[in-house]
Amino acid sequence: MGRMKVVPAMLAAIAIIILFAAAAPAEMRQKIFIQEEKKKMAETRALIETKFGTIELKFFPDVAPNHVSNFIELAKKGFFDGATFHRVIPGFMIQGGDPNSKDHNKSRHGMGGPGYTVKAEFNDKSHKRGILSMARSANPDSAGSQFFICVADALFLDRQYTVFGEVVSGLDVVDKIVSQPRDSADNPNDRVEMKVKILEK
């Protein structure tokens, strides 16, 4: 019984420490999107290809248009290709999208970004299993390229991190990734690289 009480608190602490993607001060991006642009983004899908299979994502531009647009733009440029899921925590989430993780030297994994940040778009979407959300530092407006996928409900993150999509297929792949043997920094011992493709209607 004691363990059941401790685990949520531990996960909350892990979230605060682990999801902080450190970044130097940078330009902050924010723009207004018209309804047609949001509709197009809502119809867009992303495929994250890994050695364990493919994760298909849909987006929530109605609540986080800047984050959706940013992810799509980075993916189209090949920004994520060759990056890894550099942090995996069973019962919590898998995190990726750091360009530093393309380097096999793990010392700076989790510290990189695109060179700018995206203004927070906290919303009422709940961090349930399969949800796609953005990592950030202590500054709410510090998200850049690092994202995470919840492998279990993590409702204590609600309205503190920007939810911008969810997995529509491939949760079994997410489960395989999160179960990989990992080091003391929760970085998988064997690289789990990604390639992200965007499918537009």
C-alpha positions as CSV (number, residue, x, y, z in Angstrom):
1,M,0.0,0.0,0.0
2,G,2.9,2.3,0.8
3,R,4.2,1.8,-2.7
4,M,1.0,2.9,-4.3
5,K,1.1,6.2,-2.5
6,V,4.8,6.8,-3.4
7,V,4.7,6.1,-7.1
8,P,2.5,9.0,-8.3
9,A,4.7,11.4,-6.3
10,M,7.9,9.9,-7.7
11,L,6.5,10.1,-11.2
12,A,5.6,13.8,-10.7
13,A,9.2,14.4,-9.5
14,I,10.6,12.5,-12.5
15,A,8.4,14.6,-14.8
16,I,9.6,17.9,-13.4
17,I,13.2,16.8,-13.7
18,I,13.2,14.7,-16.8
19,L,10.9,16.6,-19.2
20,F,13.0,19.8,-18.7
21,A,14.7,20.1,-22.1
22,A,17.5,22.6,-21.3
23,A,18.0,25.3,-23.9
24,A,19.8,28.6,-24.2
25,P,17.7,31.8,-24.6
26,A,16.3,31.9,-28.1
27,E,13.8,33.5,-30.4
28,M,10.2,32.6,-29.3
29,R,7.8,31.7,-32.1
30,Q,4.1,32.4,-32.1
31,K,1.6,33.2,-34.9
32,I,-2.1,33.3,-35.6
33,F,-3.5,30.5,-37.8
34,I,-6.7,30.9,-39.9
35,Q,-9.3,28.1,-39.7
36,E,-8.3,26.6,-43.1
37,E,-4.7,26.2,-41.9
38,K,-6.0,24.5,-38.7
39,K,-8.2,22.2,-40.8
40,K,-5.3,21.2,-43.0
41,M,-3.2,20.4,-39.9
42,A,-6.0,18.4,-38.4
43,E,-6.1,16.2,-41.5
44,T,-2.3,15.7,-41.5
45,R,-0.7,12.6,-40.0
46,A,2.8,11.9,-39.0
47,L,4.5,8.5,-39.1
48,I,7.4,7.9,-36.7
49,E,9.4,4.9,-38.2
50,T,11.5,2.9,-35.8
51,K,13.2,-0.5,-35.8
52,F,10.3,-1.8,-33.7
53,G,7.6,-0.5,-36.2
54,T,5.7,2.6,-37.0
55,I,3.8,5.0,-34.7
56,E,1.1,7.0,-36.4
57,L,0.1,10.4,-34.9
58,K,-2.8,12.8,-35.4
59,F,-2.7,16.4,-34.3
60,F,-4.8,18.9,-32.3
61,P,-4.3,22.2,-34.1
62,D,-7.6,23.5,-32.5
63,V,-5.8,23.8,-29.1
64,A,-2.1,23.9,-30.0
65,P,-1.7,25.2,-33.6
66,N,1.9,26.6,-33.1
67,H,3.2,23.3,-31.7
68,V,1.5,21.3,-34.5
69,S,2.9,23.6,-37.2
70,N,6.3,23.4,-35.6
71,F,6.4,19.6,-35.5
72,I,5.2,19.3,-39.1
73,E,7.8,21.9,-40.3
74,L,10.7,20.2,-38.5
75,A,9.6,16.8,-39.7
76,K,9.4,18.0,-43.4
77,K,13.0,19.3,-43.1
78,G,14.2,15.9,-41.8
79,F,15.1,17.5,-38.5
80,F,14.1,14.4,-36.5
81,D,15.6,11.8,-38.8
82,G,18.4,10.0,-37.0
83,A,17.5,11.3,-33.6
84,T,16.6,8.8,-30.9
85,F,14.1,8.2,-28.2
86,H,16.7,9.2,-25.6
87,R,14.7,8.9,-22.5
88,V,12.3,6.0,-21.7
89,I,10.5,5.5,-18.4
90,P,8.2,2.5,-17.9
91,G,4.8,3.5,-16.6
92,F,5.3,7.1,-17.8
93,M,6.6,8.1,-21.2
94,I,9.1,8.0,-24.0
95,Q,10.9,11.2,-25.1
96,G,12.6,12.1,-28.3
97,G,13.2,14.9,-30.8
98,D,16.6,16.1,-29.5
99,P,19.1,16.7,-32.4
100,N,21.9,16.1,-30.0
101,S,20.8,12.4,-29.8
102,K,22.0,11.9,-33.4
103,D,25.5,11.9,-31.8
104,H,26.4,8.6,-30.2
105,N,27.9,10.4,-27.3
106,K,25.1,10.5,-24.8
107,S,26.5,13.2,-22.5
108,R,24.4,16.0,-24.2
109,H,21.3,14.0,-25.0
110,G,18.2,15.8,-23.8
111,M,19.9,19.3,-24.0
112,G,19.2,20.2,-27.7
113,G,16.6,22.0,-29.7
114,P,16.0,23.8,-33.0
115,G,17.5,27.1,-31.9
116,Y,14.2,28.7,-31.1
117,T,11.3,28.1,-28.8
118,V,7.5,27.9,-29.2
119,K,5.1,29.8,-26.9
120,A,3.2,27.5,-24.5
121,E,-0.3,26.5,-25.6
122,F,-1.4,24.7,-22.4
123,N,-4.9,23.3,-22.9
124,D,-7.6,21.0,-21.5
125,K,-6.5,17.9,-23.3
126,S,-5.5,15.4,-20.7
127,H,-2.2,13.5,-20.6
128,K,-3.7,10.0,-21.1
129,R,-2.0,7.0,-22.6
130,G,-1.0,7.7,-26.2
131,I,-1.0,11.4,-25.8
132,L,1.7,13.5,-27.6
133,S,3.0,16.4,-25.7
134,M,6.0,18.8,-25.6
135,A,9.0,18.7,-23.2
136,R,10.2,22.0,-21.9
137,S,12.4,23.6,-19.3
138,A,11.3,25.5,-16.2
139,N,10.3,28.4,-18.5
140,P,6.7,27.6,-19.8
141,D,7.6,29.0,-23.2
142,S,10.8,26.9,-23.7
143,A,9.5,24.0,-25.9
144,G,11.4,23.5,-29.1
145,S,11.7,20.1,-30.7
146,Q,11.6,17.6,-27.9
147,F,8.4,15.7,-27.5
148,F,7.1,12.8,-25.4
149,I,4.4,10.1,-25.8
150,C,2.7,9.0,-22.6
151,V,2.7,5.2,-22.1
152,A,0.3,5.5,-19.2
153,D,-2.0,8.2,-17.9
154,A,0.0,11.1,-16.4
155,L,-2.7,13.6,-15.4
156,F,-0.4,15.5,-13.1
157,L,1.1,17.0,-16.2
158,D,-2.2,18.5,-17.4
159,R,-2.2,22.2,-18.2
160,Q,1.6,22.4,-17.5
161,Y,2.8,20.8,-20.8
162,T,1.4,21.4,-24.3
163,V,-0.6,18.5,-25.6
164,F,-0.7,18.7,-29.4
165,G,-1.6,15.2,-30.7
166,E,-2.0,11.6,-30.0
167,V,-1.1,8.1,-31.2
168,V,-3.7,6.6,-33.5
169,S,-1.8,3.4,-34.2
170,G,1.4,1.9,-33.0
171,L,1.0,1.9,-29.2
172,D,2.5,-1.5,-29.2
173,V,5.6,0.0,-30.7
174,V,5.6,2.7,-28.0
175,D,5.4,-0.1,-25.4
176,K,8.3,-1.9,-27.0
177,I,10.4,1.2,-26.9
178,V,9.6,2.0,-23.3
179,S,10.6,-1.5,-22.2
180,Q,14.1,-1.3,-23.6
181,P,17.0,-1.8,-21.2
182,R,18.3,1.6,-20.2
183,D,21.1,3.4,-18.3
184,S,20.9,5.5,-15.2
185,A,19.7,8.5,-17.2
186,D,16.9,6.4,-18.7
187,N,18.6,6.4,-22.1
188,P,18.2,3.1,-23.9
189,N,21.4,1.0,-24.0
190,D,20.8,0.4,-27.7
191,R,19.8,3.3,-29.9
192,V,16.1,3.6,-30.9
193,E,16.4,6.0,-33.9
194,M,13.5,7.6,-35.6
195,K,12.5,8.8,-39.1
196,V,9.4,11.1,-39.2
197,K,7.3,11.3,-42.3
198,I,4.4,13.7,-42.8
199,L,1.3,12.7,-44.7
200,E,-0.9,15.5,-46.0
201,K,-4.3,15.2,-47.7
